[in-house]
């Protein structure tokens, strides 16, 4: 799977850990930055990561920041993106099963590194259930909201 990843300074350290894990699992990673813990603005990195998923350059994407909130909002501004802010494996699992989330947002200040890596694993491995959930996603698409 090809995965885009982007973060601001507050998510940089987890971004690097997640990127390493993804590559070890055999995924191709497109890193949209940032490249340090120097203060920066998340839209510069999260929007291009989301656009790469929306235009088909990447299959899924991950964005990170301090809380993950702004990063998720930024990604969700891109048509076709369903970015879920997750803080445990249950939210990650449900974001895939019920919402077919094509992007994941994590807050480096909200969860420990081990939990963040496990959230990513669960999110990658969980399939979309379809059924009644597909109908709801189609409704979002019809309204131009996804």
Backbone bond lengths (Angstrom), bond angles and torsions (degrees), N, CA, C in turn:
res aa  C-N    CA-C-N  psi(-1)  N-CA   C-N-CA  omega(-1)  CA-C   N-CA-C  phi
1 X - - - 1.454 - - 1.535 107.82 -
2 X 1.330 115.67 143.50 1.459 120.53 176.15 1.527 108.16 -100.02
3 X 1.314 116.23 125.62 1.457 121.64 -172.77 1.521 110.06 -125.23
4 X 1.326 116.11 128.31 1.463 120.88 173.70 1.528 108.22 -87.04
5 X 1.324 115.45 151.10 1.455 119.56 178.38 1.525 108.45 -146.34
6 X 1.321 115.56 139.52 1.450 120.91 178.48 1.512 110.18 -153.23
7 X 1.321 115.46 148.59 1.462 119.75 179.54 1.515 110.36 -153.70
8 X 1.315 115.17 163.73 1.454 120.16 167.08 1.526 107.57 -92.85
9 X 1.315 116.26 -170.37 1.469 121.70 -177.96 1.529 112.47 -60.89
10 X 1.333 116.41 -34.75 1.463 120.39 -175.80 1.521 112.84 -74.89
11 X 1.329 117.66 -15.43 1.459 121.11 177.82 1.515 113.43 -110.62
12 X 1.327 116.30 2.05 1.461 121.54 -173.19 1.532 113.81 -57.25
13 X 1.323 118.03 -46.97 1.464 119.91 -175.29 1.522 111.53 -64.26
14 X 1.338 117.94 -41.97 1.461 119.86 177.18 1.523 110.68 -69.08
15 X 1.320 117.34 -35.55 1.465 120.24 177.72 1.520 110.14 -56.33
16 X 1.302 116.01 -44.70 1.462 120.00 -179.39 1.526 111.27 -65.66
17 X 1.331 117.63 -40.42 1.472 120.99 178.15 1.522 111.15 -65.98
18 X 1.324 116.48 -42.54 1.458 120.83 -179.63 1.522 110.15 -66.79
19 X 1.310 116.63 -42.39 1.468 120.65 178.43 1.525 110.19 -58.76
20 X 1.309 117.06 -43.82 1.467 121.43 178.79 1.524 111.05 -61.39
21 X 1.336 116.69 -44.55 1.454 121.09 179.26 1.523 110.93 -63.92
22 X 1.323 117.36 -44.60 1.459 121.09 -179.52 1.522 111.39 -60.07
23 X 1.314 116.38 -44.08 1.463 120.32 179.45 1.526 110.85 -65.25
24 X 1.329 116.96 -38.96 1.461 120.80 177.94 1.526 111.38 -64.09
25 X 1.334 116.91 -29.12 1.468 121.82 178.05 1.522 111.96 -83.38
26 X 1.326 117.28 -1.80 1.450 121.37 176.43 1.515 115.21 94.21
27 X 1.319 117.86 9.00 1.455 121.32 178.48 1.525 110.19 -83.98
28 X 1.313 115.61 151.27 1.460 121.74 173.38 1.526 106.97 -92.69
29 X 1.322 117.26 130.95 1.460 121.71 -175.77 1.523 110.33 -116.45
30 X 1.330 115.36 129.86 1.464 122.02 171.38 1.521 106.97 -105.45
31 X 1.319 116.56 110.06 1.463 123.12 -176.29 1.523 109.72 -94.49
32 X 1.323 115.74 116.24 1.458 121.81 -179.13 1.526 112.49 -95.88
33 X 1.346 117.33 9.09 1.456 121.20 177.17 1.515 111.32 94.21
34 X 1.272 116.11 179.13 1.436 133.72 3.99 1.518 110.24 -78.46
35 X 1.321 115.51 173.37 1.452 120.12 -174.78 1.526 114.12 -113.93
36 X 1.342 117.02 17.24 1.466 119.90 179.17 1.527 109.56 -166.94
37 X 1.320 115.10 179.46 1.468 120.79 175.98 1.527 111.60 -93.69
38 X 1.340 117.27 10.32 1.467 120.38 175.63 1.521 108.97 -68.14
39 X 1.317 116.75 136.81 1.455 121.93 -177.18 1.528 111.98 -54.33
40 X 1.339 114.82 133.71 1.462 121.32 -178.85 1.523 108.98 -153.88
41 X 1.306 117.02 179.72 1.466 122.95 -176.60 1.526 110.89 -108.03
42 X 1.326 116.59 123.51 1.464 121.31 -173.58 1.526 115.15 -59.61
43 X 1.340 121.25 -32.89 1.472 117.51 -178.81 1.531 113.81 -59.90
44 X 1.320 117.86 -27.86 1.466 121.56 179.91 1.526 111.63 -61.27
45 X 1.315 117.84 -26.59 1.464 122.72 -173.28 1.529 112.21 -113.23
46 X 1.324 116.68 -34.51 1.461 120.13 -176.20 1.522 112.23 -79.06
47 X 1.312 117.45 -37.90 1.471 118.83 179.03 1.525 111.42 -63.22
48 X 1.333 120.26 -48.56 1.469 118.81 177.64 1.529 113.02 -60.81
49 X 1.328 117.62 -34.13 1.466 120.56 177.13 1.527 110.09 -64.35
50 X 1.335 116.91 -40.04 1.465 121.34 178.11 1.524 111.24 -70.19
51 X 1.315 117.24 -40.77 1.462 120.51 179.25 1.526 111.33 -62.49
52 X 1.327 116.69 -33.88 1.468 120.35 178.49 1.527 111.13 -64.37
53 X 1.329 117.27 -33.76 1.469 120.72 175.99 1.528 109.65 -74.94
54 X 1.313 116.63 -45.09 1.471 120.93 -177.20 1.524 112.16 -61.95
55 X 1.335 117.73 -35.59 1.466 119.54 -177.54 1.529 113.52 -92.21
56 X 1.351 116.90 2.98 1.452 121.38 175.49 1.512 115.50 86.93
57 X 1.313 116.99 1.86 1.467 120.55 176.96 1.529 110.15 -64.99
58 X 1.334 116.70 -33.98 1.467 122.60 177.61 1.523 109.11 -127.63
59 X 1.335 115.37 153.06 1.464 120.95 -179.66 1.517 112.34 -78.40
60 X 1.310 116.15 -39.52 1.469 122.81 179.73 1.518 108.07 -147.00
61 X 1.352 115.01 169.84 1.453 119.22 -179.96 1.512 112.39 -144.88
62 X 1.320 114.52 157.96 1.464 122.30 178.63 1.522 107.75 -132.69
63 X 1.338 116.37 132.34 1.454 121.61 175.20 1.526 108.57 -124.96
64 X 1.326 114.52 148.33 1.464 119.96 -175.89 1.519 111.02 -139.43
65 X 1.322 114.15 151.18 1.457 122.18 174.63 1.507 108.74 -158.30
66 X 1.307 116.46 -160.61 1.459 120.61 178.02 1.520 111.61 -67.19
67 X 1.346 115.94 -52.23 1.465 120.49 178.53 1.525 111.91 -105.43
68 X 1.315 117.20 -24.98 1.452 121.71 -174.95 1.513 113.58 89.19
69 X 1.322 117.69 -11.13 1.466 121.10 -177.72 1.519 113.42 -66.03
70 X 1.326 116.87 -55.73 1.458 120.16 -179.41 1.509 111.97 -60.80
71 X 1.314 115.86 -36.85 1.458 121.56 -179.44 1.526 111.03 -65.39
72 X 1.326 116.81 -41.53 1.467 121.03 177.25 1.524 110.30 -66.22
73 X 1.311 117.10 -42.57 1.465 121.08 178.64 1.523 109.81 -61.01
74 X 1.309 116.17 -45.29 1.464 121.50 179.23 1.524 110.61 -58.66
75 X 1.310 117.34 -50.04 1.471 121.32 -179.13 1.522 110.83 -61.72
76 X 1.318 117.04 -40.66 1.462 120.61 -176.93 1.523 113.50 -72.09
77 X 1.297 118.28 -8.21 1.468 122.06 173.88 1.529 111.52 -76.22
78 X 1.326 116.77 -13.42 1.462 121.75 -179.04 1.531 108.38 -90.57
79 X 1.320 116.44 125.77 1.470 120.89 -179.28 1.524 110.20 -57.26
80 X 1.330 115.32 134.35 1.458 121.25 178.01 1.518 114.38 91.98
81 X 1.311 117.03 -3.50 1.469 120.80 -179.45 1.519 109.86 -97.47
82 X 1.326 114.28 136.73 1.453 123.10 173.14 1.528 106.09 -126.04
83 X 1.330 115.05 88.31 1.460 121.17 -175.63 1.518 109.70 -97.75
84 X 1.321 115.78 125.82 1.464 122.10 -179.07 1.519 110.43 -107.29
85 X 1.313 116.17 129.65 1.458 122.40 172.28 1.525 107.06 -84.57
86 X 1.322 116.37 116.92 1.471 120.35 -176.14 1.519 110.82 -119.53
87 X 1.326 115.45 144.36 1.459 121.50 -179.16 1.520 112.72 -127.77
88 X 1.329 116.41 -2.36 1.464 120.65 174.06 1.530 108.22 -157.27
89 X 1.312 116.34 173.57 1.460 119.62 -175.94 1.533 112.29 -68.15
90 X 1.316 117.83 -29.04 1.464 120.47 179.34 1.527 110.78 -66.59
91 X 1.340 117.87 -44.13 1.461 119.26 177.99 1.527 110.27 -65.47
92 X 1.313 117.23 -34.96 1.470 120.73 178.06 1.527 110.27 -66.03
93 X 1.312 116.96 -46.26 1.464 121.26 -179.69 1.526 110.65 -60.54
94 X 1.328 116.55 -47.59 1.464 120.54 -178.28 1.526 112.15 -67.52
95 X 1.326 116.92 -32.00 1.470 119.56 179.10 1.526 110.96 -63.84
96 X 1.312 116.34 -30.06 1.463 120.33 177.61 1.531 110.63 -86.26
97 X 1.332 117.86 -49.56 1.460 121.14 -176.42 1.526 112.34 -61.23
98 X 1.326 116.60 -45.71 1.460 121.07 -172.02 1.521 113.82 -98.68
99 X 1.322 117.89 -30.02 1.467 120.89 -171.84 1.515 114.16 -114.97
100 X 1.329 117.51 -3.63 1.455 122.13 -178.07 1.532 110.44 48.30
101 X 1.336 115.83 44.26 1.462 121.07 -178.15 1.525 109.60 -57.95
102 X 1.323 115.15 125.00 1.462 119.06 177.85 1.526 111.65 -99.12
103 X 1.324 115.57 -2.77 1.466 120.70 172.51 1.515 109.42 -139.49
104 X 1.314 113.19 151.65 1.462 122.79 -179.38 1.520 107.92 -123.60
105 X 1.328 116.50 137.22 1.457 121.35 174.54 1.525 109.11 -119.22
106 X 1.321 115.12 136.14 1.468 121.66 -179.59 1.526 110.25 -130.87
107 X 1.324 115.56 146.96 1.457 121.74 175.53 1.524 110.60 -107.17
108 X 1.323 116.16 116.97 1.463 120.18 -178.91 1.521 112.05 -63.96
109 X 1.308 117.74 -27.53 1.470 121.18 179.68 1.525 112.70 -86.75
110 X 1.343 116.65 -2.73 1.462 121.34 -173.56 1.521 114.33 -104.58
111 X 1.340 116.66 -28.11 1.465 120.83 -178.24 1.529 109.14 -135.34
112 X 1.316 115.80 153.28 1.466 118.37 177.34 1.528 109.20 -75.52
113 X 1.321 115.61 163.10 1.467 122.13 -174.62 1.530 111.88 -58.10
114 X 1.325 117.45 -45.01 1.468 121.09 -179.06 1.523 110.90 -60.06
115 X 1.322 116.67 -42.97 1.462 120.91 178.57 1.528 110.40 -64.89
116 X 1.322 117.34 -42.21 1.463 121.06 179.12 1.527 110.87 -59.26
117 X 1.311 116.87 -44.51 1.462 120.57 179.62 1.529 111.09 -65.23
118 X 1.312 117.46 -38.90 1.464 120.60 178.56 1.530 110.59 -68.35
119 X 1.329 117.68 -37.89 1.466 121.26 175.74 1.522 109.65 -58.28
120 X 1.323 116.70 -46.10 1.464 120.63 179.25 1.517 110.41 -61.21
121 X 1.324 118.16 -44.27 1.472 121.13 179.94 1.529 111.06 -58.86
122 X 1.319 115.97 -49.49 1.468 120.41 -179.07 1.523 110.31 -62.25
123 X 1.318 116.86 -44.17 1.463 121.38 -179.43 1.532 111.75 -61.16
124 X 1.317 116.73 -38.92 1.464 120.57 179.38 1.525 112.51 -70.75
125 X 1.318 117.09 -35.60 1.463 122.01 -173.22 1.523 114.16 -87.08
126 X 1.318 117.76 -16.71 1.464 120.86 -174.04 1.518 111.46 -86.02
127 X 1.330 117.10 124.25 1.470 119.84 177.74 1.536 111.67 -82.69
128 X 1.302 115.58 160.69 1.458 123.35 173.39 1.519 108.46 -76.39
129 X 1.334 117.67 133.93 1.468 122.03 -178.47 1.516 113.33 -76.44
130 X 1.315 117.66 -27.36 1.465 119.57 -175.99 1.512 111.19 72.70
131 X 1.318 117.97 -141.49 1.468 122.28 178.57 1.516 112.09 58.06
132 X 1.304 116.18 -133.28 1.466 120.76 -177.54 1.527 111.56 -59.92
133 X 1.321 116.28 -26.54 1.460 119.92 -179.91 1.530 111.39 -70.67
134 X 1.317 117.21 -35.84 1.469 121.16 177.69 1.525 110.29 -62.89
135 X 1.320 116.59 -38.08 1.466 121.15 178.36 1.533 110.09 -60.80
136 X 1.304 116.63 -40.67 1.469 120.78 -177.90 1.529 111.44 -70.22
137 X 1.308 116.10 -38.70 1.467 119.62 177.56 1.523 109.66 -67.32
138 X 1.323 117.43 -38.27 1.462 121.28 176.73 1.529 110.17 -61.80
139 X 1.322 116.88 -36.98 1.463 120.36 177.21 1.524 110.56 -63.12
140 X 1.310 116.82 -41.09 1.474 119.75 176.94 1.524 110.53 -62.39
141 X 1.320 116.46 -43.14 1.461 120.63 179.93 1.528 111.10 -62.76
142 X 1.316 117.32 -41.28 1.462 121.46 -179.65 1.525 111.63 -64.73
143 X 1.309 116.00 -29.85 1.457 120.46 -179.45 1.526 111.86 -92.07
144 X 1.343 115.54 1.92 1.460 119.36 -179.98 1.515 113.15 68.98
145 X 1.330 115.98 27.13 1.455 120.10 -175.11 1.518 114.17 -102.62
146 X 1.316 119.07 -8.83 1.464 117.35 -178.01 1.501 111.07 -98.81
